[in-house]
Amino acid sequence: MTQFGKNFVAVLAGLFALAATGATADSPPLRIGVVYSYTGSNADAGPVLDAAVAGWLAQHKGMMSGRKVELIKRDDTGVAPDVARRLATELVVQDHVDFLMGSIYTPNAVAMAAASTQSKTPYCMVNAAGQGLLAKAPYSTRLGVTMAQIADPLAKWAAKSGVKTVYNVLANYQPGIDGGKAFSDTFVAAGGKMAGEVLVPVNNTEYSAYIQRVKDAKPDAVFVFVGAGNPAIAFFKAFHQAGLDKLGIRILASGDALEEDALPQMGDEPNGVISSLNYSQVHPSKLTKTS
């Protein structure tokens, strides 16, 4: 996935505000149950989402349509759909939340959507990038992006920029598979050639064997989606240790691999990487600067 940009959180909050119309001075707080990652391989995601929501609430004095907002946060610990569904169910049944919000990972989002459907509780997916998640989730909505939306423009850029062959390195779950297919289909249609593809375990941090496959294929570039945080840090390190950069192989990455909060841990390794995403927290917008 995908971390969720502050601009999308504002839209999300706006939808909540519309749903909360008709409030009076005696109305109870609007309770939003948040299930997101605060620990695990992408533990930085939770604080980033918290900051985004806090930025919107600060602009609106902590209120939505006359109701005070109460956030109830739970940690899904990473890719853990059973945990996500249990937490979402507890938030509905025990905490009586008005809305559910999350998740960073597609398997968790599917699980939360199931809890939403069963309880008829509105659920907003804020980051999970797998496609087709809403088909059987009538009480859910998506305010993030899909991997296809990220991979397609990157493939077009590659084809226009002289890249002839690409090798895919993908996390072995729906967003990785979706992103790989979208990139390959667009790149081949534009005249490029896929040199190969390998699927790696989710949250993998050992890439030497996979990097060797890329090296043997000798592509012009590698398209990589392995997830944010530790997996991305490990991939870039292995790529450079194997000397692929010295061979002229370029890295094309989904933008989550280069989230700003992870860059200090990477040193110079991401230099020259081309990435795409829907949002950057260094974008010079007023909301970014003030929240």
C-alpha positions as CSV (number, residue, x, y, z in Angstrom):
1,M,0.0,0.0,0.0
2,T,0.1,3.0,0.3
3,Q,0.3,5.7,3.0
4,F,-2.8,7.9,2.9
5,G,-2.2,11.5,2.0
6,K,-3.5,14.4,4.1
7,N,-5.6,15.7,1.3
8,F,-7.5,12.4,1.1
9,V,-8.0,12.4,4.9
10,A,-9.7,15.8,4.5
11,V,-12.1,14.3,2.0
12,L,-12.7,11.4,4.3
13,A,-13.5,13.7,7.2
14,G,-15.8,15.7,4.9
15,L,-17.8,12.6,4.2
16,F,-18.1,11.9,7.9
17,A,-19.3,15.4,8.4
18,L,-22.0,15.0,5.8
19,A,-23.1,11.8,7.5
20,A,-23.3,13.6,10.8
21,T,-25.7,16.3,9.8
22,G,-28.6,17.1,12.0
23,A,-26.5,17.2,15.2
24,T,-27.7,19.2,18.2
25,A,-26.0,20.5,21.3
26,D,-26.9,17.4,23.1
27,S,-25.6,15.0,20.4
28,P,-23.1,12.4,21.5
29,P,-19.6,12.4,20.1
30,L,-19.0,11.1,16.6
31,R,-17.0,7.9,17.3
32,I,-14.6,6.8,14.6
33,G,-12.8,3.4,15.0
34,V,-9.4,3.4,13.5
35,V,-7.6,0.1,12.8
36,Y,-4.1,0.8,11.4
37,S,-0.4,-0.3,11.8
38,Y,1.4,1.2,14.8
39,T,3.8,-1.7,15.2
40,G,5.3,-4.3,12.8
41,S,7.3,-3.7,9.6
42,N,5.6,-0.4,8.8
43,A,5.1,1.0,12.3
44,D,5.6,4.6,11.0
45,A,2.3,4.4,9.2
46,G,0.2,4.9,12.2
47,P,1.7,8.2,13.4
48,V,1.6,9.6,9.9
49,L,-2.1,8.8,9.6
50,D,-2.6,10.3,13.1
51,A,-0.9,13.5,12.0
52,A,-3.1,13.7,8.9
53,V,-6.3,13.3,10.9
54,A,-5.1,15.7,13.6
55,G,-4.4,18.3,10.9
56,W,-8.0,18.2,9.7
57,L,-9.4,18.2,13.2
58,A,-7.3,21.2,14.2
59,Q,-8.7,23.2,11.3
60,H,-12.3,22.3,12.4
61,K,-11.9,22.7,16.2
62,G,-12.2,18.9,16.6
63,M,-15.8,19.0,15.4
64,M,-17.8,17.6,12.5
65,S,-21.3,19.0,11.9
66,G,-21.7,20.1,15.5
67,R,-20.5,16.9,17.0
68,K,-17.2,16.4,18.8
69,V,-15.0,13.7,17.2
70,E,-13.8,10.8,19.3
71,L,-11.1,8.6,17.7
72,I,-10.7,5.1,19.0
73,K,-7.4,3.6,17.7
74,R,-6.4,0.0,17.5
75,D,-3.1,-1.6,16.2
76,D,-3.5,-4.3,13.6
77,T,0.3,-5.1,14.1
78,G,0.9,-5.5,10.3
79,V,-0.5,-7.9,7.7
80,A,-2.9,-9.7,10.1
81,P,-6.4,-9.9,8.6
82,D,-7.7,-12.0,11.6
83,V,-6.6,-9.3,14.0
84,A,-8.0,-6.6,11.8
85,R,-11.5,-8.2,11.6
86,R,-11.5,-8.9,15.4
87,L,-10.6,-5.3,16.2
88,A,-13.1,-3.9,13.8
89,T,-15.8,-6.1,15.2
90,E,-14.9,-5.1,18.8
91,L,-15.1,-1.4,17.8
92,V,-18.6,-1.9,16.5
93,V,-20.0,-4.2,19.1
94,Q,-18.2,-3.0,22.3
95,D,-17.3,0.6,21.5
96,H,-20.3,1.4,19.4
97,V,-18.4,3.4,16.8
98,D,-20.3,5.3,14.0
99,F,-17.6,4.6,11.4
100,L,-14.6,2.3,10.8
101,M,-11.4,3.6,9.2
102,G,-8.2,1.7,8.0
103,S,-6.2,-0.2,6.7
104,I,-2.8,0.0,5.2
105,Y,-2.8,-3.6,3.9
106,T,-5.2,-5.2,1.5
107,P,-5.8,-8.4,3.4
108,N,-6.7,-6.4,6.5
109,A,-9.0,-4.1,4.5
110,V,-10.9,-7.2,3.1
111,A,-11.3,-8.4,6.7
112,M,-12.5,-5.0,7.9
113,A,-14.9,-4.8,5.0
114,A,-16.4,-8.1,6.0
115,A,-17.0,-6.8,9.5
116,S,-18.5,-3.6,8.1
117,T,-20.9,-5.6,5.8
118,Q,-22.0,-7.8,8.7
119,S,-22.7,-5.0,11.0
120,K,-23.8,-2.5,8.3
121,T,-21.2,0.0,9.6
122,P,-19.7,2.5,7.1
123,Y,-16.0,1.7,6.5
124,C,-13.5,3.9,4.7
125,M,-10.4,2.2,3.3
126,V,-7.6,4.8,3.4
127,N,-4.6,3.0,2.0
128,A,-5.1,-0.6,0.9
129,A,-4.3,-0.7,-2.8
130,G,-5.7,-4.0,-4.0
131,Q,-8.3,-3.8,-6.8
132,G,-11.9,-4.9,-6.6
133,L,-12.2,-4.6,-2.9
134,L,-15.7,-2.9,-3.0
135,A,-17.5,-5.4,-5.1
136,K,-18.9,-7.3,-2.1
137,A,-18.6,-4.5,0.4
138,P,-21.8,-2.3,0.2
139,Y,-21.0,-0.3,3.3
140,S,-17.4,0.4,2.3
141,T,-15.7,3.1,0.3
142,R,-12.1,3.7,-0.9
143,L,-10.4,7.0,-0.6
144,G,-6.9,5.9,-1.6
145,V,-5.5,4.5,-4.8
146,T,-5.0,1.1,-6.4
147,M,-1.6,-0.3,-7.4
148,A,-2.7,-0.1,-11.1
149,Q,-3.1,3.7,-10.8
150,I,0.5,3.9,-9.4
151,A,2.1,1.4,-11.8
152,D,0.5,2.5,-15.1
153,P,2.0,6.0,-15.3
154,L,5.4,4.7,-14.2
155,A,5.3,2.1,-17.0
156,K,4.4,4.8,-19.5
157,W,7.2,7.0,-18.3
158,A,9.7,4.1,-18.6
159,A,8.7,3.4,-22.2
160,K,9.0,7.0,-23.2
161,S,12.3,7.4,-21.4
162,G,14.2,4.7,-23.4
163,V,13.8,1.8,-21.0
164,K,13.5,-1.3,-23.2
165,T,13.4,-4.2,-20.7
166,V,12.1,-4.5,-17.2
167,Y,12.2,-7.2,-14.5
168,N,9.4,-7.2,-11.8
169,V,10.1,-7.8,-8.1
170,L,6.8,-8.0,-6.3
171,A,5.4,-8.7,-2.9
172,N,3.4,-11.9,-3.1
173,Y,-0.1,-10.7,-2.3
174,Q,-2.8,-8.9,-4.2
175,P,-1.4,-5.3,-4.5
176,G,2.0,-6.7,-5.7
177,I,0.3,-9.0,-8.3
178,D,-2.1,-6.2,-9.4
179,G,0.8,-3.7,-9.7
180,G,3.0,-6.1,-11.6
181,K,0.2,-6.9,-14.1
182,A,-0.6,-3.3,-14.6
183,F,3.0,-2.3,-15.1
184,S,3.7,-5.2,-17.5
185,D,0.5,-4.7,-19.6
186,T,1.1,-1.0,-20.0
187,F,4.9,-1.4,-20.6
188,V,4.5,-4.1,-23.2
189,A,1.6,-2.2,-25.0
190,A,4.0,0.8,-25.3
191,G,6.7,-1.4,-26.9
192,G,8.7,-2.6,-24.0
193,K,9.7,-6.2,-23.0
194,M,9.4,-7.9,-19.7
195,A,12.6,-9.7,-18.8
196,G,11.1,-11.7,-16.0
197,E,9.3,-11.5,-12.6
198,V,9.7,-12.9,-9.1
199,L,7.3,-12.8,-6.2
200,V,8.7,-12.4,-2.7
201,P,7.1,-13.1,0.7
202,V,5.3,-10.2,2.3
203,N,7.5,-8.3,4.7
204,N,10.6,-10.1,3.3
205,T,13.9,-8.4,4.2
206,E,16.4,-10.9,2.5
207,Y,16.8,-10.1,-1.1
208,S,20.1,-11.5,-2.3
209,A,18.6,-14.5,-4.1
210,Y,16.0,-12.3,-5.8
211,I,18.5,-9.7,-6.7
212,Q,20.7,-12.4,-8.4
213,R,17.7,-13.3,-10.7
214,V,17.5,-9.6,-11.7
215,K,21.3,-9.5,-12.3
216,D,21.2,-12.7,-14.5
217,A,18.3,-11.3,-16.6
218,K,20.2,-8.1,-17.3
219,P,17.2,-5.8,-17.7
220,D,17.4,-2.0,-18.2
221,A,15.3,-1.5,-15.1
222,V,13.6,-3.3,-12.3
223,F,10.0,-2.4,-11.2
224,V,9.7,-3.0,-7.5
225,F,6.8,-3.2,-5.1
226,V,7.8,-4.8,-1.8
227,G,6.0,-2.6,0.7
228,A,7.1,0.4,2.7
229,G,9.5,0.4,5.6
230,N,11.9,-2.4,6.4
231,P,11.3,-4.4,3.1
232,A,12.0,-1.4,0.9
233,I,15.1,-0.4,3.0
234,A,16.4,-4.0,2.7
235,F,15.8,-4.1,-1.1
236,F,17.7,-0.9,-1.9
237,K,20.6,-2.1,0.3
238,A,20.8,-5.5,-1.4
239,F,20.5,-3.9,-4.9
240,H,23.5,-1.7,-4.3
241,Q,25.5,-4.4,-2.5
242,A,25.1,-6.6,-5.6
243,G,26.4,-3.7,-7.8
244,L,23.3,-3.6,-10.0
245,D,23.5,0.2,-10.0
246,K,27.0,0.0,-11.5
247,L,25.6,-2.2,-14.2
248,G,23.3,0.6,-15.2
249,I,20.1,-1.1,-14.1
250,R,17.6,1.5,-12.9
251,I,15.0,1.1,-10.2
252,L,11.4,2.0,-10.9
253,A,9.4,1.9,-7.6
254,S,6.0,2.5,-6.2
255,G,6.2,5.6,-4.1
256,D,5.6,3.9,-0.8
257,A,9.2,2.5,-1.0
258,L,10.5,6.0,-0.7
259,E,8.3,7.5,2.0
260,E,9.9,10.5,3.5
261,D,10.1,9.1,7.0
262,A,12.2,6.2,5.8
263,L,14.6,8.1,3.6
264,P,17.0,9.0,6.5
265,Q,17.6,5.3,7.1
266,M,18.6,4.7,3.5
267,G,21.4,7.2,3.0
268,D,22.3,7.6,-0.6
269,E,20.8,4.3,-1.8
270,P,17.6,5.7,-3.2
271,N,19.4,8.3,-5.4
272,G,18.3,7.9,-9.0
273,V,15.2,5.9,-8.2
274,I,12.1,6.9,-10.2
275,S,8.9,6.4,-8.3
276,S,5.2,7.3,-8.5
277,L,2.5,7.8,-5.9
278,N,-0.6,9.9,-5.3
279,Y,0.9,12.2,-2.6
280,S,4.1,13.3,-0.9
281,Q,4.2,14.9,2.6
282,V,6.8,17.4,1.3
283,H,4.4,18.8,-1.2
284,P,4.3,22.6,-0.6
285,S,0.6,22.8,0.3
286,K,-0.8,25.0,3.1
287,L,-2.2,22.0,4.9
288,T,1.1,20.1,4.8
289,K,3.0,23.0,6.2
290,T,0.6,23.8,9.0
291,S,-0.3,20.3,10.3
